[in-house]
Amino acid sequence: MLATATLLADSRGAQAADRILTDILYRGTVRIATAMGAPPYGFKDENGNLQGYDIDIANLLPMQLGVDQDGHRRSRRDAADQKGRRHEEGHC
C-alpha cells in the first residue's frame, strides 16, 4: 500500500513538473525566484550586481531551455504584499 501511494505521489509530481515545463516553453519565458543575502547562493556584490550559485543557475536555465528570463525583480516584502492584495481581491 505504501509503495503504491509513493508511486502515485511521484507520478503526480512528475506530471506537475511536465505541466510547468510545457507552460514555460509555450510562454517562452521563465520567472525564477531566489533568496538574496545568503552567500554564496545569492548576494549583491560591491557594485550592486546579483551574484552567487543560485544566480548562475537562474541565468543558465533559460539559455538551456531556449526561453527568455522574466526580468521582474522584487523583494520578499513586495511579493507578500502582492499576494495579500490578490487574496483580498479574491484571486487566490
N, C-alpha and C positions, 0 to 999 in steps of 0.2 A: 504494500500500500504506500509506504513512504517513498519507495523508488518510483512508483507511478506518479505521485504528486511532484516529486523533484523533476521528473522528465517533463511533465506538463508545465511546470513553472519555467523551466529552461526554454521550452518551446515558445511560451508566451513572450519571454524576454527577447528571444531571437526574432520573433515576429515584430515586436515593437521596435527593435533596432533596425530591422529591414525597412519598416514603415518610415522611420526617421530618416534613414539614408535616402530612401526614394523621394521623400519630401525635399530634402536638401538638394538633390540632383535636379529635381523638377524646377525648384525656385532658382537654382543657380547661385545661391548664397548660403553661407553658414554663419551663424552667430555663436561665438564661443565665450563662455563666462569663466573667469578665473579670479581667485582671491589675490589681492595685492598685499604687499607688506610682509611677505613670508619668504625671504631669501633662502635658498637660491631658486625657489619656484616662481615667484613673481614679485618684482620690486621696481622702483623707479631709480635710474642711475642719477649721477650728479647733474645731468642735463635735463632731467625730467622724462627721459625716454624709458619705455617699458622694457624690462629685461627679465631673463630667467628661463628656466626649463619649460614651464607652462606657456610662456610667451613664445618660445621657439616652436613648440608643438602647435600652438594656435596659429602661427604663421605658416607652418609646413602643411598642416591638414588641408586647407583649402587648395593649395597648389597640387597636392596629391589627388584630390577629388576632382580637380578641374573646375572649381567654382570660385566665386568671389567671397571675400570675408566681409561680413557686415561690420562696418567700422564704428558702430554705435558704442560709445563708452559711457558708463555711468557708475556712480558709487553704489555701494550696498544700500545706503540710505535712500538714494533716488529709486532704486529697484523696489525697496519695501514701500515707499510712498506710492509708486505707481500701482503696485499690487493692491494696496489698501483702497486706492481710488477705484480700481476696476471692480473690487469686491463690493464697494458701496454702490456702484452703478449697476450691480447685478450681472457683471460679465464673467464671473467665476462660478 
